[in-house]
Amino acid sequence: MRNRILRRFGWIVTLILPLYLAGCGWLCPVDPPPTIYSLDNNASGAIETKNNIVNMTVVSKDANDLKAEYRAGFIQGKLQGDIVVSARDNAWDLAYLLDPSHSFPKQLGPTQEELDTAADILNANYAAFLQYLNAPDTEAVTAYRLKRLLFRMLGIYHGLTLNQPAGLDFSGDWLPNTGYFTAAELALGYETTGITFMDIYFINAYCDLMDIVAYATELAVNGVTLLDPPDKCSAFLKRVGDEIILTHNTWQGFLSQTMTQTMVVNDDWVTLNAVCPGMIGSGTDFGYNNKGIMFNETTHRVSKTEARTEHLWTFWRATLAEQFSASIPEFFEAISLDNSGTYLNGYMLVDANTRETGLVEMSYRCFVFYRSTGGDYAVTSKSMDGEACSTDYDNEMVTADYLMGINYPASLQVRSDLQSTDNRPARREQFRTLLPGVIDVETAKAVITYTDPANPLSIFGRWDLGYGETPYPKQIPDGSIDAKVGTTGMVRAFMRLSGILDTSASNTGFWMLYGSPKVNDTPFIWSESLWSDQKLRDVPDRVDGRFTLMPLYLR
């Protein structure tokens, strides 16, 4: 008997060992090593996939900041390649799938007329953005930093469409206005092999654009949308001794290609969770920069707003704030440069240098700012219309020890302005019960991924199952698709790095999980869902993964 077992085991070894040594992926799945792209010794990047998380780092150094940004974007375009095209098409499909009324687009995949409508809005906003940059009353440092972000966006586009970087004027006097692009480059595409500049703008401005559409005359009455407002993320901030923990999970639809992205451009570095490839910033807003500022964001549930096309949209202001702010007041200033009434969010903030924490919330007419060094929050407001903005707030959501983010504004003024509703009320009670028990990273990870199997509309939740506590029921392929946890200690370690690309370096950033909540031990699986015929582009059938301490690829 023993000899028969050994003989059989020997046959197994004989069959399996060569496959193992050859790296047989179906026996022992192994993430491939990073792919590296380099322009020269001063500009290079790396990308790889770890546990279903695309992880990218780009380093670009040049005496000219605009050129450094452009080259960083070019490398990003080369590294991400076709997955950016997938991000564009996935965004269009999510616009249909996540809106039960199917208002825009009206079918899976936009018509040419719908593409043209969206392109007209985006082009109008881009023209207004360029006008803002050139306006004499725009503060010079702000204009210069926004120009840097614009050159990065142009670089991403050129990285996807050109073999080599273009010879551009980086003096700051020239900008890529609409005359620089062909008509085709300013149009939008869907399921085309190529990509346009306006497609890149669409990917970055998606949330702002969809708010413009939702509050268009035919879809709103007196500024109140007839649609069910979209549902977004869960988040919290917690003080634990000398450390501050910041967390977030993204509700963005199960086609989202959520990823990690680290950009080192001259002296300005940021590591963040990008909602998809092709982004100049986060879009879902979680991360930290090398000045010590941590940030996350939860989107307010909005019924009423005044969405404005020809204003500085939130994606520009948020990216500006997240990359360049060196203090919480600087973040406040950047995010409140304008109010477009689109993509209205609450941003939790931490200064790892001073241990100050903050929160900014916004309606279409007010910004409300909260600051604390460990005690009660001092609250101020900024009115955009000259009328009063109250500083009263919900003291269960904003406490000296923690902040909770549930898409329902803590500010009573913002809540009233937006006619906001709490459509997943269990999250508030779950946070209230669980947050006192957060004492370290592991307990933070457990709370930000908490799911009540009897009520999947939890902190870490799902809409696809068709049940859960909500006054606004619906069944869509949406829910938590990731979770992140960071600490002030991680930020300080990031600040001490040299900023040199090195794929062998052991330095790490924040914890991230790609995946959906498991109910009855099962995550969301496209092929077993109501949407089993959905085309999958660079997203897995099984939306699942595990927490990973993400490599930074930096010395």
Disulfide bonds with the S-S distance in Angstrom:
Cys366-Cys389 1.95
